[in-house]
Amino acid sequence: MIVVPGSQSQNLAYEVSTILNADYIRVEFKRFPDNEIYVRILDEINDDKAVIIATQRYQNDAIVESFLLYDALRDEGVKDIILVAPYLAYARQDKKFNPGEAISIRILAEIYSKMFKEVVTVNPHEEHIKEFFSIPFVSLDAVPKLAEYFKDKLENPVVLGPDQGALRFAKSAAEVLNAEYDYLEKTRITPTEIKIAPKNIDVKDREVLIVDDIISTGGTVATAAKMMLEQGAKKIYAACVHPVLIGDAVNKLYHSGIVEVVGTNTFSSEVSKVSVAEVIANYLKTI
């Protein structure tokens, strides 16, 4: 097995190749004057199985790049090509919200299924998107790795999902931390006043870890943090697999009273303190 990096995942791909003791292939990336993408495999290929590790932070570029890498590898005689997209673009466009909309991940899944042997990602927003693939679609869980980061940081912790849908992430982290877990429930007090609090657990005098798959604007987590501090929580931490963190999201989170914000390197950001290389490598060892 050889490991081929996408331009957005060169360090992550190298980490994975080191764990696997696999060849790390050199790739040239550049653009033509009209901004078209160019890739070239620079090493001689002597293997019939390749793993492209290409997160899709800059979605359209990463998708096209993965297609071009596939084509270059196929011409070099590689028969089995696996795409590892730690952050899978368009995964949240998984259904029609309005008439006339494209189900974007569906058409991409059809294209991927005609090219790759399988597609691997990390904590997609909706697990049901696997139904759009006619090849194996593998979803890895990086939440335990996030939890390990906090193992020696928290005292008397409680782990919370920001909503009921994120309860599974809270549970996954709580198992590593040997902690209680719950989710945050929004209750309307008056037409203009809401309360956000854990469904069943009191946070008074406890340290709180809020865990989700993606934090984008940070608004919900920031509001929850403020309210839990008002409810007597000692410290609030926030963690997510994919730290998208649009605009002033990081500032917003810290301004709310959160002590630390942590994400993984599926989506490169200033808070990407946890690597998913081991999670990916451990799966690749099994195939």
Secondary structure, 3 states (H helix, E strand, C coil): CEEEECCCCHHHHHHHHHHHCCEECCEEEEECCCCCEEEEECCCCCCCEEEEECCCCCHHHHHHHHHHHHHHHHHCCCCEEEEEECCCCCCCCCCCCCCCCCCHHHHHHHHHHHHCCEEEEECCCCHHHHHHCCCCEEEECCHHHHHHHCCCCCCCEEEEECCHHHHHHHHHHHHHHCCEEEEEEEEEEECCEEEEEECCCCCCCCEEEEEEEEECCCHHHHHHHHHHHHCCCCEEEEEEEEECCCCCHHHHHHHCCCCEEEEECCCCCCCEEECCHHHHHHHHCCC
